[in-house]
Amino acid sequence: MDAIEKYIAEDNPSRARSYIEELLQHCYDSIASFPYAFPLTGKLDIRCFPYQKYNVYYRYDETQDAVHIAHILNSAQMKNLVLRKI
Protein backbone atom coordinates (compact mmCIF):
# COMPACT_ATOMS: atom_id res chain seq x y z
CA MET A 1 0.00 0.00 0.00
CA ASP A 2 2.84 2.37 0.82
CA ALA A 3 4.44 1.84 -2.58
CA ILE A 4 1.15 2.52 -4.36
CA GLU A 5 0.61 5.68 -2.32
CA LYS A 6 4.15 6.91 -3.01
CA TYR A 7 3.78 6.23 -6.73
CA ILE A 8 0.51 8.17 -6.95
CA ALA A 9 1.96 10.99 -4.83
CA GLU A 10 4.67 11.58 -7.44
CA ASP A 11 2.02 12.98 -9.78
CA ASN A 12 -0.78 13.95 -7.41
CA PRO A 13 0.10 14.18 -3.70
CA SER A 14 -3.39 15.29 -2.67
CA ARG A 15 -4.97 12.22 -4.33
CA ALA A 16 -2.56 9.59 -3.02
CA ARG A 17 -4.06 9.06 0.47
CA SER A 18 -7.66 9.30 -0.73
CA TYR A 19 -7.01 6.70 -3.44
CA ILE A 20 -5.64 4.23 -0.88
CA GLU A 21 -8.67 4.80 1.33
CA GLU A 22 -10.95 4.30 -1.68
CA LEU A 23 -9.16 1.08 -2.64
CA LEU A 24 -9.48 -0.30 0.89
CA GLN A 25 -13.13 0.68 1.09
CA HIS A 26 -13.92 -1.10 -2.18
CA CYS A 27 -12.05 -4.17 -0.93
CA TYR A 28 -14.04 -4.12 2.28
CA ASP A 29 -17.37 -3.56 0.54
CA SER A 30 -16.85 -6.25 -2.09
CA ILE A 31 -14.72 -8.93 -0.47
CA ALA A 32 -16.26 -8.79 3.02
CA SER A 33 -19.75 -9.16 1.62
CA PHE A 34 -18.94 -11.85 -0.96
CA PRO A 35 -15.56 -13.47 -0.20
CA TYR A 36 -16.12 -16.34 -2.65
CA ALA A 37 -17.32 -14.12 -5.49
CA PHE A 38 -13.90 -13.65 -7.06
CA PRO A 39 -11.95 -16.34 -8.93
CA LEU A 40 -9.22 -18.50 -7.47
CA THR A 41 -5.82 -17.84 -8.99
CA GLY A 42 -4.27 -21.25 -8.46
CA LYS A 43 -3.67 -23.99 -5.94
CA LEU A 44 -3.04 -21.69 -2.98
CA ASP A 45 -6.67 -20.70 -2.33
CA ILE A 46 -5.78 -17.12 -3.26
CA ARG A 47 -8.49 -15.12 -4.99
CA CYS A 48 -8.18 -12.03 -7.13
CA PHE A 49 -10.33 -8.92 -6.75
CA PRO A 50 -9.76 -6.41 -9.57
CA TYR A 51 -10.07 -2.73 -8.77
CA GLN A 52 -9.34 -0.20 -11.51
CA LYS A 53 -5.78 -1.01 -12.61
CA TYR A 54 -4.90 -3.04 -9.51
CA ASN A 55 -5.39 -6.68 -8.63
CA VAL A 56 -5.93 -7.44 -4.95
CA TYR A 57 -4.90 -10.99 -4.05
CA TYR A 58 -6.46 -12.34 -0.89
CA ARG A 59 -7.22 -15.49 1.04
CA TYR A 60 -10.48 -16.06 2.90
CA ASP A 61 -10.24 -17.97 6.18
CA GLU A 62 -13.67 -19.44 6.72
CA THR A 63 -12.90 -20.68 10.24
CA GLN A 64 -12.08 -17.14 11.41
CA ASP A 65 -14.40 -15.42 8.94
CA ALA A 66 -11.45 -13.23 7.98
CA VAL A 67 -9.93 -11.95 4.77
CA HIS A 68 -6.15 -11.71 4.52
CA ILE A 69 -4.80 -9.53 1.73
CA ALA A 70 -1.70 -11.22 0.37
CA HIS A 71 -0.63 -8.70 -2.25
CA ILE A 72 -1.77 -5.79 -4.38
CA LEU A 73 -0.28 -5.44 -7.85
CA ASN A 74 -0.70 -3.04 -10.70
CA SER A 75 -2.09 -5.12 -13.55
CA ALA A 76 0.74 -3.86 -15.78
CA GLN A 77 3.18 -5.74 -13.51
CA MET A 78 1.48 -9.08 -14.16
CA LYS A 79 3.67 -10.15 -17.07
CA ASN A 80 5.68 -13.27 -16.23
CA LEU A 81 4.62 -13.21 -12.59
CA VAL A 82 4.21 -16.43 -10.68
CA LEU A 83 2.56 -16.27 -7.25
CA ARG A 84 4.48 -18.30 -4.72
CA LYS A 85 3.07 -19.77 -1.53
CA ILE A 86 2.71 -16.98 1.01
N, C-alpha and C positions, 0 to 999 in steps of 0.2 A: 504494500500500500504506500509506503514511504517513497519508493522509487517512482510509482505512478504519479504521486503528488508532486514530487520534484520535477519530473518531466513536464507536466502540465504547467507548473509554475514558471518554467523557462519562457513560455510564451504569454501566459496569462496568470500572474500570481493571485489575483483576486478570485479566479475561478477554481484554482487547484483544490482548496479545502472543501468547497461546496460540491465539487464533482465527486470527491471521495465519499462524502456523506450521502450523496445521491446514489452512488454505486452500492454502498452498504445498505441503504434503505430498500433498494430494489432487490438485493439479495435476500434481505429479511422478509420482505413482502411475498416474494415468489417462492423461495426455497422453504421457508418456515411453514408456509401454508400447504405446499405440495412437494415434499422432499423427493418423491419418486417420479415426478413429472418430467425430469430431464434425463437424457440418455446416459447410459453407462459408457465409459470410455475404454474399458478393457477389463482385465481380470482382477483388478484391485478394488472393485466396488467404488470407484471414483466416478462421479457424475459431472457433467459439464453444463453450466448455466451461462448462456451467452448474454452479454449486456453491451450494447453499442459495439465498440471494436475490441472488447475484452471478453475473455473466456474465464469464468470462475469455476475452478475445479474443487469439488467438495465431496465429503463422505458423510453419509447419514448413519448415525448410530441409533438403531431402533430401541435398544435396551435402555439407553439414557435419554431418548427422544432429543438428540442433539445433532447439530450440523457442525462439521469441522471443515473449515476452508483450508484446502491443501495448498492452492496456488492460484494466482491471478496472472494471466498472460495476455498481452496484446495479440490479437489474432494474426498480425503480421509476423510475429515471432514463432509461429507454429511450424514453419518449414523444418523438416528433418528433426523434429523433437520427439523424443521417446520419454514417456512418463515412467519413472522408476518407482519402486515401492517406497512409500513415505512412512 
